[in-house]
Amino acid sequence: MAISYKKLWKLLIDKDMKKKDLQRLAGVSSASITKLGKNENVNTEILQKICTALSCDISDIMEMLPDNHN
C-alpha cells in the first residue's frame, strides 16, 4: 500500500492556503512539508499537528492507495 497526501493539497487549495501557511500554522518544518509533497513517510506527530491546525481528521489529509504491483 502506498500513502497519498493529495487530499491535504486539495484541502489547502479549498482553504486558499499555501504550503508555507500550513507550515507556520501547524508548527512543522519545511522538511516535513517537502516529505509530504513527495508522499514520503512522516511522523504521526506531524500529521496530528496538521490535523489540529486545519481542524480536520487524518482521513481528510491522506489516503492509502493500492500498489500498482499485482
PDB file of N, CA, C, O and CB in Angstrom:
ATOM      1  N   MET A   1       0.837  -1.191   0.000  1.00  0.00           N
ATOM      2  CA  MET A   1       0.000   0.000   0.000  1.00  0.00           C
ATOM      3  C   MET A   1       0.882   1.255   0.000  1.00  0.00           C
ATOM      4  O   MET A   1       1.917   1.313   0.663  1.00  0.00           O
ATOM      5  CB  MET A   1      -0.952  -0.002   1.224  1.00  0.00           C
ATOM      6  N   ALA A   2       0.448   2.223  -0.743  1.00  0.00           N
ATOM      7  CA  ALA A   2       1.157   3.499  -0.801  1.00  0.00           C
ATOM      8  C   ALA A   2       0.292   4.580  -0.149  1.00  0.00           C
ATOM      9  O   ALA A   2      -0.935   4.491  -0.135  1.00  0.00           O
ATOM     10  CB  ALA A   2       1.507   3.880  -2.277  1.00  0.00           C
ATOM     11  N   ILE A   3       0.953   5.588   0.383  1.00  0.00           N
ATOM     12  CA  ILE A   3       0.245   6.688   1.024  1.00  0.00           C
ATOM     13  C   ILE A   3       0.235   7.893   0.090  1.00  0.00           C
ATOM     14  O   ILE A   3       1.246   8.228  -0.526  1.00  0.00           O
ATOM     15  CB  ILE A   3       0.898   7.050   2.384  1.00  0.00           C
ATOM     16  N   SER A   4      -0.914   8.530  -0.002  1.00  0.00           N
ATOM     17  CA  SER A   4      -1.038   9.737  -0.818  1.00  0.00           C
ATOM     18  C   SER A   4      -1.547  10.884   0.053  1.00  0.00           C
ATOM     19  O   SER A   4      -2.471  10.713   0.849  1.00  0.00           O
ATOM     20  CB  SER A   4      -1.991   9.498  -2.029  1.00  0.00           C
ATOM     21  N   TYR A   5      -0.935  12.047  -0.110  1.00  0.00           N
ATOM     22  CA  TYR A   5      -1.360  13.244   0.611  1.00  0.00           C
ATOM     23  C   TYR A   5      -2.067  14.232  -0.311  1.00  0.00           C
ATOM     24  O   TYR A   5      -2.156  15.419   0.003  1.00  0.00           O
ATOM     25  CB  TYR A   5      -0.161  13.916   1.272  1.00  0.00           C
ATOM     26  N   LYS A   6      -2.573  13.745  -1.456  1.00  0.00           N
ATOM     27  CA  LYS A   6      -3.273  14.626  -2.395  1.00  0.00           C
ATOM     28  C   LYS A   6      -4.450  15.333  -1.727  1.00  0.00           C
ATOM     29  O   LYS A   6      -4.757  16.483  -2.039  1.00  0.00           O
ATOM     30  CB  LYS A   6      -3.763  13.828  -3.606  1.00  0.00           C
ATOM     31  N   LYS A   7      -5.104  14.625  -0.802  1.00  0.00           N
ATOM     32  CA  LYS A   7      -6.244  15.229  -0.095  1.00  0.00           C
ATOM     33  C   LYS A   7      -5.804  16.462   0.689  1.00  0.00           C
ATOM     34  O   LYS A   7      -6.546  17.440   0.781  1.00  0.00           O
ATOM     35  CB  LYS A   7      -6.896  14.203   0.858  1.00  0.00           C
ATOM     36  N   LEU A   8      -4.607  16.417   1.248  1.00  0.00           N
ATOM     37  CA  LEU A   8      -4.084  17.563   2.002  1.00  0.00           C
ATOM     38  C   LEU A   8      -3.923  18.765   1.087  1.00  0.00           C
ATOM     39  O   LEU A   8      -4.336  19.872   1.433  1.00  0.00           O
ATOM     40  CB  LEU A   8      -2.735  17.215   2.665  1.00  0.00           C
ATOM     41  N   TRP A   9      -3.324  18.554  -0.079  1.00  0.00           N
ATOM     42  CA  TRP A   9      -3.078  19.673  -1.004  1.00  0.00           C
ATOM     43  C   TRP A   9      -4.395  20.237  -1.534  1.00  0.00           C
ATOM     44  O   TRP A   9      -4.516  21.445  -1.739  1.00  0.00           O
ATOM     45  CB  TRP A   9      -2.185  19.218  -2.183  1.00  0.00           C
ATOM     46  N   LYS A  10      -5.383  19.364  -1.756  1.00  0.00           N
ATOM     47  CA  LYS A  10      -6.701  19.830  -2.195  1.00  0.00           C
ATOM     48  C   LYS A  10      -7.353  20.658  -1.095  1.00  0.00           C
ATOM     49  O   LYS A  10      -7.974  21.686  -1.365  1.00  0.00           O
ATOM     50  CB  LYS A  10      -7.607  18.636  -2.582  1.00  0.00           C
ATOM     51  N   LEU A  11      -7.209  20.201   0.151  1.00  0.00           N
ATOM     52  CA  LEU A  11      -7.768  20.922   1.289  1.00  0.00           C
ATOM     53  C   LEU A  11      -7.141  22.315   1.409  1.00  0.00           C
ATOM     54  O   LEU A  11      -7.835  23.291   1.692  1.00  0.00           O
ATOM     55  CB  LEU A  11      -7.551  20.124   2.587  1.00  0.00           C
ATOM     56  N   LEU A  12      -5.833  22.398   1.193  1.00  0.00           N
ATOM     57  CA  LEU A  12      -5.158  23.700   1.245  1.00  0.00           C
ATOM     58  C   LEU A  12      -5.698  24.634   0.167  1.00  0.00           C
ATOM     59  O   LEU A  12      -5.897  25.825   0.407  1.00  0.00           O
ATOM     60  CB  LEU A  12      -3.637  23.526   1.080  1.00  0.00           C
ATOM     61  N   ILE A  13      -5.933  24.080  -1.027  1.00  0.00           N
ATOM     62  CA  ILE A  13      -6.489  24.887  -2.119  1.00  0.00           C
ATOM     63  C   ILE A  13      -7.876  25.383  -1.730  1.00  0.00           C
ATOM     64  O   ILE A  13      -8.209  26.551  -1.932  1.00  0.00           O
ATOM     65  CB  ILE A  13      -6.554  24.068  -3.442  1.00  0.00           C
ATOM     66  N   ASP A  14      -8.685  24.479  -1.166  1.00  0.00           N
ATOM     67  CA  ASP A  14     -10.043  24.849  -0.751  1.00  0.00           C
ATOM     68  C   ASP A  14     -10.027  25.950   0.312  1.00  0.00           C
ATOM     69  O   ASP A  14     -10.912  26.804   0.347  1.00  0.00           O
ATOM     70  CB  ASP A  14     -10.787  23.620  -0.214  1.00  0.00           C
ATOM     71  N   LYS A  15      -9.008  25.917   1.176  1.00  0.00           N
ATOM     72  CA  LYS A  15      -8.892  26.910   2.247  1.00  0.00           C
ATOM     73  C   LYS A  15      -8.072  28.130   1.805  1.00  0.00           C
ATOM     74  O   LYS A  15      -7.815  29.032   2.601  1.00  0.00           O
ATOM     75  CB  LYS A  15      -8.254  26.273   3.486  1.00  0.00           C
ATOM     76  N   ASP A  16      -7.663  28.148   0.531  1.00  0.00           N
ATOM     77  CA  ASP A  16      -6.856  29.242  -0.022  1.00  0.00           C
ATOM     78  C   ASP A  16      -5.577  29.446   0.793  1.00  0.00           C
ATOM     79  O   ASP A  16      -5.206  30.569   1.136  1.00  0.00           O
ATOM     80  CB  ASP A  16      -7.675  30.548  -0.057  1.00  0.00           C
ATOM     81  N   MET A  17      -4.916  28.321   1.090  1.00  0.00           N
ATOM     82  CA  MET A  17      -3.669  28.362   1.861  1.00  0.00           C
ATOM     83  C   MET A  17      -2.509  27.849   1.020  1.00  0.00           C
ATOM     84  O   MET A  17      -2.690  27.024   0.124  1.00  0.00           O
ATOM     85  CB  MET A  17      -3.797  27.532   3.154  1.00  0.00           C
ATOM     86  N   LYS A  18      -1.327  28.344   1.320  1.00  0.00           N
ATOM     87  CA  LYS A  18      -0.107  27.849   0.685  1.00  0.00           C
ATOM     88  C   LYS A  18       0.596  26.894   1.653  1.00  0.00           C
ATOM     89  O   LYS A  18       0.296  26.864   2.846  1.00  0.00           O
ATOM     90  CB  LYS A  18       0.839  29.032   0.276  1.00  0.00           C
ATOM     91  N   LYS A  19       1.527  26.127   1.119  1.00  0.00           N
ATOM     92  CA  LYS A  19       2.288  25.194   1.962  1.00  0.00           C
ATOM     93  C   LYS A  19       2.991  25.947   3.092  1.00  0.00           C
ATOM     94  O   LYS A  19       3.088  25.448   4.213  1.00  0.00           O
ATOM     95  CB  LYS A  19       3.324  24.413   1.114  1.00  0.00           C
ATOM     96  N   LYS A  20       3.470  27.130   2.791  1.00  0.00           N
ATOM     97  CA  LYS A  20       4.160  27.946   3.794  1.00  0.00           C
ATOM     98  C   LYS A  20       3.206  28.333   4.930  1.00  0.00           C
ATOM     99  O   LYS A  20       3.595  28.376   6.097  1.00  0.00           O
ATOM    100  CB  LYS A  20       4.753  29.215   3.141  1.00  0.00           C
ATOM    101  N   ASP A  21       1.949  28.613   4.564  1.00  0.00           N
ATOM    102  CA  ASP A  21       0.932  28.941   5.573  1.00  0.00           C
ATOM    103  C   ASP A  21       0.707  27.739   6.493  1.00  0.00           C
ATOM    104  O   ASP A  21       0.622  27.887   7.713  1.00  0.00           O
ATOM    105  CB  ASP A  21      -0.407  29.365   4.893  1.00  0.00           C
ATOM    106  N   LEU A  22       0.613  26.565   5.904  1.00  0.00           N
ATOM    107  CA  LEU A  22       0.409  25.343   6.679  1.00  0.00           C
ATOM    108  C   LEU A  22       1.594  25.098   7.609  1.00  0.00           C
ATOM    109  O   LEU A  22       1.417  24.751   8.777  1.00  0.00           O
ATOM    110  CB  LEU A  22       0.204  24.136   5.743  1.00  0.00           C
ATOM    111  N   GLN A  23       2.777  25.278   7.090  1.00  0.00           N
ATOM    112  CA  GLN A  23       3.999  25.076   7.873  1.00  0.00           C
ATOM    113  C   GLN A  23       3.988  25.962   9.119  1.00  0.00           C
ATOM    114  O   GLN A  23       4.291  25.502  10.220  1.00  0.00           O
ATOM    115  CB  GLN A  23       5.250  25.375   7.015  1.00  0.00           C
ATOM    116  N   ARG A  24       3.643  27.215   8.938  1.00  0.00           N
ATOM    117  CA  ARG A  24       3.622  28.173  10.040  1.00  0.00           C
ATOM    118  C   ARG A  24       2.477  27.864  11.014  1.00  0.00           C
ATOM    119  O   ARG A  24       2.678  27.856  12.228  1.00  0.00           O
ATOM    120  CB  ARG A  24       3.486  29.608   9.496  1.00  0.00           C
ATOM    121  N   LEU A  25       1.281  27.610  10.481  1.00  0.00           N
ATOM    122  CA  LEU A  25       0.102  27.359  11.304  1.00  0.00           C
ATOM    123  C   LEU A  25       0.247  26.084  12.142  1.00  0.00           C
ATOM    124  O   LEU A  25      -0.117  26.058  13.318  1.00  0.00           O
ATOM    125  CB  LEU A  25      -1.135  27.262  10.422  1.00  0.00           C
ATOM    126  N   ALA A  26       0.785  25.024  11.518  1.00  0.00           N
ATOM    127  CA  ALA A  26       0.909  23.731  12.205  1.00  0.00           C
ATOM    128  C   ALA A  26       2.191  23.632  13.036  1.00  0.00           C
ATOM    129  O   ALA A  26       2.314  22.760  13.895  1.00  0.00           O
ATOM    130  CB  ALA A  26       0.873  22.597  11.188  1.00  0.00           C
ATOM    131  N   GLY A  27       3.136  24.526  12.774  1.00  0.00           N
ATOM    132  CA  GLY A  27       4.393  24.488  13.506  1.00  0.00           C
ATOM    133  C   GLY A  27       5.255  23.298  13.132  1.00  0.00           C
ATOM    134  O   GLY A  27       5.873  22.665  13.988  1.00  0.00           O
ATOM    135  N   VAL A  28       5.289  23.001  11.833  1.00  0.00           N
ATOM    136  CA  VAL A  28       6.118  21.891  11.345  1.00  0.00           C
ATOM    137  C   VAL A  28       7.225  22.439  10.447  1.00  0.00           C
ATOM    138  O   VAL A  28       7.140  23.562   9.951  1.00  0.00           O
ATOM    139  CB  VAL A  28       5.254  20.845  10.574  1.00  0.00           C
ATOM    140  N   SER A  29       8.249  21.639  10.249  1.00  0.00           N
ATOM    141  CA  SER A  29       9.413  22.090   9.476  1.00  0.00           C
ATOM    142  C   SER A  29       9.145  22.057   7.975  1.00  0.00           C
ATOM    143  O   SER A  29       8.237  21.370   7.506  1.00  0.00           O
ATOM    144  CB  SER A  29      10.629  21.225   9.799  1.00  0.00           C
ATOM    145  N   SER A  30       9.944  22.806   7.237  1.00  0.00           N
ATOM    146  CA  SER A  30       9.837  22.786   5.780  1.00  0.00           C
ATOM    147  C   SER A  30      10.213  21.405   5.250  1.00  0.00           C
ATOM    148  O   SER A  30       9.701  20.975   4.217  1.00  0.00           O
ATOM    149  CB  SER A  30      10.739  23.873   5.148  1.00  0.00           C
ATOM    150  N   ALA A  31      11.105  20.711   5.955  1.00  0.00           N
ATOM    151  CA  ALA A  31      11.491  19.355   5.548  1.00  0.00           C
ATOM    152  C   ALA A  31      10.290  18.418   5.611  1.00  0.00           C
ATOM    153  O   ALA A  31      10.123  17.557   4.747  1.00  0.00           O
ATOM    154  CB  ALA A  31      12.630  18.820   6.443  1.00  0.00           C
ATOM    155  N   SER A  32       9.462  18.585   6.625  1.00  0.00           N
ATOM    156  CA  SER A  32       8.259  17.748   6.752  1.00  0.00           C
ATOM    157  C   SER A  32       7.284  18.024   5.614  1.00  0.00           C
ATOM    158  O   SER A  32       6.692  17.099   5.059  1.00  0.00           O
ATOM    159  CB  SER A  32       7.568  17.992   8.109  1.00  0.00           C
ATOM    160  N   ILE A  33       7.121  19.293   5.271  1.00  0.00           N
ATOM    161  CA  ILE A  33       6.228  19.662   4.163  1.00  0.00           C
ATOM    162  C   ILE A  33       6.752  19.076   2.857  1.00  0.00           C
ATOM    163  O   ILE A  33       5.976  18.605   2.026  1.00  0.00           O
ATOM    164  CB  ILE A  33       6.095  21.207   4.048  1.00  0.00           C
ATOM    165  N   THR A  34       8.070  19.105   2.680  1.00  0.00           N
ATOM    166  CA  THR A  34       8.692  18.527   1.483  1.00  0.00           C
ATOM    167  C   THR A  34       8.426  17.030   1.416  1.00  0.00           C
ATOM    168  O   THR A  34       8.093  16.502   0.355  1.00  0.00           O
ATOM    169  CB  THR A  34      10.211  18.798   1.473  1.00  0.00           C
ATOM    170  N   LYS A  35       8.575  16.341   2.554  1.00  0.00           N
ATOM    171  CA  LYS A  35       8.309  14.898   2.593  1.00  0.00           C
ATOM    172  C   LYS A  35       6.861  14.601   2.215  1.00  0.00           C
ATOM    173  O   LYS A  35       6.590  13.664   1.464  1.00  0.00           O
ATOM    174  CB  LYS A  35       8.616  14.331   3.991  1.00  0.00           C
ATOM    175  N   LEU A  36       5.941  15.397   2.733  1.00  0.00           N
ATOM    176  CA  LEU A  36       4.527  15.216   2.408  1.00  0.00           C
ATOM    177  C   LEU A  36       4.302  15.398   0.906  1.00  0.00           C
ATOM    178  O   LEU A  36       3.528  14.665   0.289  1.00  0.00           O
ATOM    179  CB  LEU A  36       3.652  16.209   3.208  1.00  0.00           C
ATOM    180  N   GLY A  37       4.986  16.381   0.331  1.00  0.00           N
ATOM    181  CA  GLY A  37       4.863  16.647  -1.098  1.00  0.00           C
ATOM    182  C   GLY A  37       5.348  15.501  -1.964  1.00  0.00           C
ATOM    183  O   GLY A  37       4.915  15.342  -3.106  1.00  0.00           O
ATOM    184  N   LYS A  38       6.257  14.699  -1.406  1.00  0.00           N
ATOM    185  CA  LYS A  38       6.801  13.548  -2.130  1.00  0.00           C
ATOM    186  C   LYS A  38       6.110  12.241  -1.713  1.00  0.00           C
ATOM    187  O   LYS A  38       6.543  11.154  -2.095  1.00  0.00           O
ATOM    188  CB  LYS A  38       8.315  13.441  -1.891  1.00  0.00           C
ATOM    189  N   ASN A  39       5.039  12.358  -0.930  1.00  0.00           N
ATOM    190  CA  ASN A  39       4.322  11.193  -0.397  1.00  0.00           C
ATOM    191  C   ASN A  39       5.246  10.261   0.376  1.00  0.00           C
ATOM    192  O   ASN A  39       5.110   9.039   0.308  1.00  0.00           O
ATOM    193  CB  ASN A  39       3.651  10.425  -1.530  1.00  0.00           C
ATOM    194  N   GLU A  40       6.185  10.847   1.110  1.00  0.00           N
ATOM    195  CA  GLU A  40       7.098  10.056   1.928  1.00  0.00           C
ATOM    196  C   GLU A  40       6.549   9.932   3.339  1.00  0.00           C
ATOM    197  O   GLU A  40       5.625  10.650   3.721  1.00  0.00           O
ATOM    198  CB  GLU A  40       8.505  10.686   1.950  1.00  0.00           C
ATOM    199  N   ASN A  41       7.122   9.015   4.110  1.00  0.00           N
ATOM    200  CA  ASN A  41       6.678   8.805   5.483  1.00  0.00           C
ATOM    201  C   ASN A  41       7.030   9.995   6.360  1.00  0.00           C
ATOM    202  O   ASN A  41       8.134  10.535   6.280  1.00  0.00           O
ATOM    203  CB  ASN A  41       7.295   7.534   6.054  1.00  0.00           C
ATOM    204  N   VAL A  42       6.086  10.399   7.196  1.00  0.00           N
ATOM    205  CA  VAL A  42       6.323  11.432   8.195  1.00  0.00           C
ATOM    206  C   VAL A  42       5.830  10.911   9.543  1.00  0.00           C
ATOM    207  O   VAL A  42       5.003  10.001   9.608  1.00  0.00           O
ATOM    208  CB  VAL A  42       5.609  12.773   7.809  1.00  0.00           C
ATOM    209  N   ASN A  43       6.344  11.493  10.594  1.00  0.00           N
ATOM    210  CA  ASN A  43       5.968  11.135  11.953  1.00  0.00           C
ATOM    211  C   ASN A  43       4.475  11.407  12.175  1.00  0.00           C
ATOM    212  O   ASN A  43       3.938  12.387  11.660  1.00  0.00           O
ATOM    213  CB  ASN A  43       6.823  11.916  12.975  1.00  0.00           C
ATOM    214  N   THR A  44       3.817  10.546  12.935  1.00  0.00           N
ATOM    215  CA  THR A  44       2.397  10.759  13.212  1.00  0.00           C
ATOM    216  C   THR A  44       2.160  12.062  13.977  1.00  0.00           C
ATOM    217  O   THR A  44       1.080  12.646  13.895  1.00  0.00           O
ATOM    218  CB  THR A  44       1.834   9.580  14.004  1.00  0.00           C
ATOM    219  N   GLU A  45       3.159  12.508  14.711  1.00  0.00           N
ATOM    220  CA  GLU A  45       3.041  13.786  15.431  1.00  0.00           C
ATOM    221  C   GLU A  45       2.861  14.939  14.441  1.00  0.00           C
ATOM    222  O   GLU A  45       2.116  15.882  14.707  1.00  0.00           O
ATOM    223  CB  GLU A  45       4.293  14.032  16.319  1.00  0.00           C
ATOM    224  N   ILE A  46       3.543  14.857  13.308  1.00  0.00           N
ATOM    225  CA  ILE A  46       3.422  15.879  12.257  1.00  0.00           C
ATOM    226  C   ILE A  46       1.990  15.890  11.723  1.00  0.00           C
ATOM    227  O   ILE A  46       1.377  16.948  11.577  1.00  0.00           O
ATOM    228  CB  ILE A  46       4.438  15.614  11.096  1.00  0.00           C
ATOM    229  N   LEU A  47       1.467  14.694  11.434  1.00  0.00           N
ATOM    230  CA  LEU A  47       0.105  14.582  10.906  1.00  0.00           C
ATOM    231  C   LEU A  47      -0.906  15.112  11.923  1.00  0.00           C
ATOM    232  O   LEU A  47      -1.885  15.763  11.555  1.00  0.00           O
ATOM    233  CB  LEU A  47      -0.217  13.112  10.543  1.00  0.00           C
ATOM    234  N   GLN A  48      -0.664  14.832  13.188  1.00  0.00           N
ATOM    235  CA  GLN A  48      -1.548  15.306  14.255  1.00  0.00           C
ATOM    236  C   GLN A  48      -1.546  16.832  14.307  1.00  0.00           C
ATOM    237  O   GLN A  48      -2.603  17.448  14.442  1.00  0.00           O
ATOM    238  CB  GLN A  48      -1.116  14.723  15.620  1.00  0.00           C
ATOM    239  N   LYS A  49      -0.370  17.444  14.201  1.00  0.00           N
ATOM    240  CA  LYS A  49      -0.262  18.905  14.217  1.00  0.00           C
ATOM    241  C   LYS A  49      -1.016  19.519  13.043  1.00  0.00           C
ATOM    242  O   LYS A  49      -1.692  20.538  13.189  1.00  0.00           O
ATOM    243  CB  LYS A  49       1.213  19.337  14.180  1.00  0.00           C
ATOM    244  N   ILE A  50      -0.894  18.887  11.876  1.00  0.00           N
ATOM    245  CA  ILE A  50      -1.577  19.390  10.677  1.00  0.00           C
ATOM    246  C   ILE A  50      -3.086  19.287  10.844  1.00  0.00           C
ATOM    247  O   ILE A  50      -3.816  20.226  10.527  1.00  0.00           O
ATOM    248  CB  ILE A  50      -1.127  18.610   9.422  1.00  0.00           C
ATOM    249  N   CYS A  51      -3.554  18.140  11.347  1.00  0.00           N
ATOM    250  CA  CYS A  51      -4.991  17.957  11.556  1.00  0.00           C
ATOM    251  C   CYS A  51      -5.535  18.969  12.563  1.00  0.00           C
ATOM    252  O   CYS A  51      -6.627  19.507  12.381  1.00  0.00           O
ATOM    253  CB  CYS A  51      -5.283  16.528  12.036  1.00  0.00           C
ATOM    254  N   THR A  52      -4.780  19.222  13.611  1.00  0.00           N
ATOM    255  CA  THR A  52      -5.193  20.205  14.620  1.00  0.00           C
ATOM    256  C   THR A  52      -5.260  21.599  14.004  1.00  0.00           C
ATOM    257  O   THR A  52      -6.221  22.337  14.220  1.00  0.00           O
ATOM    258  CB  THR A  52      -4.218  20.197  15.823  1.00  0.00           C
ATOM    259  N   ALA A  53      -4.233  21.951  13.234  1.00  0.00           N
ATOM    260  CA  ALA A  53      -4.173  23.283  12.615  1.00  0.00           C
ATOM    261  C   ALA A  53      -5.309  23.495  11.617  1.00  0.00           C
ATOM    262  O   ALA A  53      -5.842  24.599  11.505  1.00  0.00           O
ATOM    263  CB  ALA A  53      -2.826  23.481  11.914  1.00  0.00           C
ATOM    264  N   LEU A  54      -5.681  22.436  10.891  1.00  0.00           N
ATOM    265  CA  LEU A  54      -6.713  22.555   9.862  1.00  0.00           C
ATOM    266  C   LEU A  54      -8.097  22.144  10.363  1.00  0.00           C
ATOM    267  O   LEU A  54      -9.072  22.188   9.613  1.00  0.00           O
ATOM    268  CB  LEU A  54      -6.340  21.714   8.662  1.00  0.00           C
ATOM    269  N   SER A  55      -8.179  21.744  11.637  1.00  0.00           N
ATOM    270  CA  SER A  55      -9.439  21.267  12.229  1.00  0.00           C
ATOM    271  C   SER A  55     -10.077  20.176  11.371  1.00  0.00           C
ATOM    272  O   SER A  55     -11.245  20.254  10.990  1.00  0.00           O
ATOM    273  CB  SER A  55     -10.424  22.436  12.404  1.00  0.00           C
ATOM    274  N   CYS A  56      -9.270  19.159  11.083  1.00  0.00           N
ATOM    275  CA  CYS A  56      -9.761  18.072  10.242  1.00  0.00           C
ATOM    276  C   CYS A  56      -9.323  16.726  10.815  1.00  0.00           C
ATOM    277  O   CYS A  56      -8.584  16.671  11.798  1.00  0.00           O
ATOM    278  CB  CYS A  56      -9.254  18.232   8.791  1.00  0.00           C
ATOM    279  N   ASP A  57      -9.779  15.659  10.202  1.00  0.00           N
ATOM    280  CA  ASP A  57      -9.437  14.303  10.596  1.00  0.00           C
ATOM    281  C   ASP A  57      -8.309  13.793   9.705  1.00  0.00           C
ATOM    282  O   ASP A  57      -8.073  14.319   8.617  1.00  0.00           O
ATOM    283  CB  ASP A  57     -10.674  13.371  10.512  1.00  0.00           C
ATOM    284  N   ILE A  58      -7.626  12.777  10.176  1.00  0.00           N
ATOM    285  CA  ILE A  58      -6.496  12.209   9.409  1.00  0.00           C
ATOM    286  C   ILE A  58      -6.942  11.753   8.013  1.00  0.00           C
ATOM    287  O   ILE A  58      -6.190  11.875   7.047  1.00  0.00           O
ATOM    288  CB  ILE A  58      -5.871  11.013  10.175  1.00  0.00           C
ATOM    289  N   SER A  59      -8.152  11.235   7.916  1.00  0.00           N
ATOM    290  CA  SER A  59      -8.653  10.751   6.615  1.00  0.00           C
ATOM    291  C   SER A  59      -8.933  11.900   5.654  1.00  0.00           C
ATOM    292  O   SER A  59      -9.114  11.679   4.457  1.00  0.00           O
ATOM    293  CB  SER A  59      -9.928   9.924   6.810  1.00  0.00           C
ATOM    294  N   ASP A  60      -8.970  13.125   6.173  1.00  0.00           N
ATOM    295  CA  ASP A  60      -9.187  14.296   5.316  1.00  0.00           C
ATOM    296  C   ASP A  60      -7.906  14.741   4.609  1.00  0.00           C
ATOM    297  O   ASP A  60      -7.963  15.507   3.647  1.00  0.00           O
ATOM    298  CB  ASP A  60      -9.743  15.449   6.142  1.00  0.00           C
ATOM    299  N   ILE A  61      -6.744  14.262   5.086  1.00  0.00           N
ATOM    300  CA  ILE A  61      -5.479  14.730   4.508  1.00  0.00           C
ATOM    301  C   ILE A  61      -4.655  13.631   3.853  1.00  0.00           C
ATOM    302  O   ILE A  61      -3.707  13.924   3.124  1.00  0.00           O
ATOM    303  CB  ILE A  61      -4.657  15.385   5.569  1.00  0.00           C
ATOM    304  N   MET A  62      -5.002  12.366   4.100  1.00  0.00           N
ATOM    305  CA  MET A  62      -4.225  11.279   3.494  1.00  0.00           C
ATOM    306  C   MET A  62      -5.116  10.105   3.166  1.00  0.00           C
ATOM    307  O   MET A  62      -6.212   9.962   3.706  1.00  0.00           O
ATOM    308  CB  MET A  62      -3.096  10.833   4.422  1.00  0.00           C
ATOM    309  N   GLU A  63      -4.624   9.260   2.265  1.00  0.00           N
ATOM    310  CA  GLU A  63      -5.343   8.036   1.926  1.00  0.00           C
ATOM    311  C   GLU A  63      -4.348   6.947   1.547  1.00  0.00           C
ATOM    312  O   GLU A  63      -3.229   7.221   1.114  1.00  0.00           O
ATOM    313  CB  GLU A  63      -6.345   8.285   0.773  1.00  0.00           C
ATOM    314  N   MET A  64      -4.785   5.720   1.720  1.00  0.00           N
ATOM    315  CA  MET A  64      -3.975   4.560   1.340  1.00  0.00           C
ATOM    316  C   MET A  64      -4.356   4.154  -0.075  1.00  0.00           C
ATOM    317  O   MET A  64      -5.536   3.992  -0.388  1.00  0.00           O
ATOM    318  CB  MET A  64      -4.175   3.369   2.339  1.00  0.00           C
ATOM    319  N   LEU A  65      -3.365   3.994  -0.915  1.00  0.00           N
ATOM    320  CA  LEU A  65      -3.605   3.588  -2.296  1.00  0.00           C
ATOM    321  C   LEU A  65      -2.987   2.208  -2.519  1.00  0.00           C
ATOM    322  O   LEU A  65      -1.898   1.927  -2.019  1.00  0.00           O
ATOM    323  CB  LEU A  65      -3.018   4.632  -3.299  1.00  0.00           C
ATOM    324  N   PRO A  66      -3.673   1.357  -3.260  1.00  0.00           N
ATOM    325  CA  PRO A  66      -3.095   0.040  -3.547  1.00  0.00           C
ATOM    326  C   PRO A  66      -1.856   0.189  -4.422  1.00  0.00           C
ATOM    327  O   PRO A  66      -1.799   1.067  -5.284  1.00  0.00           O
ATOM    328  CB  PRO A  66      -4.133  -0.877  -4.238  1.00  0.00           C
ATOM    329  N   ASP A  67      -0.876  -0.662  -4.202  1.00  0.00           N
ATOM    330  CA  ASP A  67       0.321  -0.661  -5.044  1.00  0.00           C
ATOM    331  C   ASP A  67      -0.054  -1.081  -6.446  1.00  0.00           C
ATOM    332  O   ASP A  67      -1.024  -1.811  -6.650  1.00  0.00           O
ATOM    333  CB  ASP A  67       1.411  -1.596  -4.471  1.00  0.00           C
ATOM    334  N   ASN A  68       0.721  -0.617  -7.411  1.00  0.00           N
ATOM    335  CA  ASN A  68       0.455  -0.983  -8.809  1.00  0.00           C
ATOM    336  C   ASN A  68       0.970  -2.367  -9.141  1.00  0.00           C
ATOM    337  O   ASN A  68       0.751  -2.871 -10.243  1.00  0.00           O
ATOM    338  CB  ASN A  68       1.082   0.028  -9.748  1.00  0.00           C
ATOM    339  N   HIS A  69       1.662  -2.990  -8.181  1.00  0.00           N
ATOM    340  CA  HIS A  69       2.204  -4.329  -8.407  1.00  0.00           C
ATOM    341  C   HIS A  69       1.131  -5.352  -8.116  1.00  0.00           C
ATOM    342  O   HIS A  69       0.742  -5.533  -6.963  1.00  0.00           O
ATOM    343  CB  HIS A  69       3.452  -4.585  -7.532  1.00  0.00           C
ATOM    344  N   ASN A  70       0.648  -6.025  -9.144  1.00  0.00           N
ATOM    345  CA  ASN A  70      -0.397  -7.036  -8.947  1.00  0.00           C
ATOM    346  C   ASN A  70       0.181  -8.418  -8.908  1.00  0.00           C
ATOM    347  O   ASN A  70      -0.556  -9.391  -8.750  1.00  0.00           O
ATOM    348  CB  ASN A  70      -1.437  -6.953 -10.038  1.00  0.00           C
TER     349      ASN A  70
END
